[in-house]
């Protein structure tokens, strides 16, 4: 199975995370969205061997916030 990348983002003060074109949320805070994205990515990583959570910082730059990798 391929690597899964989850993206945490905000629009209009509402936080969400997405995988491909599917969105999950809304969440009230960035921490809540990030936590739920990590839970989902962890489950996906157990199945696929690799997953990650990416987020957008305050200046609009994309960064890797969390990774899961088997061996």
Buried (B, 14 or more C-beta within 10 A) or exposed (E): EEBBBBBBBBEEEEBBBBBEEEEBBBBEEEEBBBBBBBEBBEEBBEEBBBBBBBBBEEEEEEEEBBBBEEE
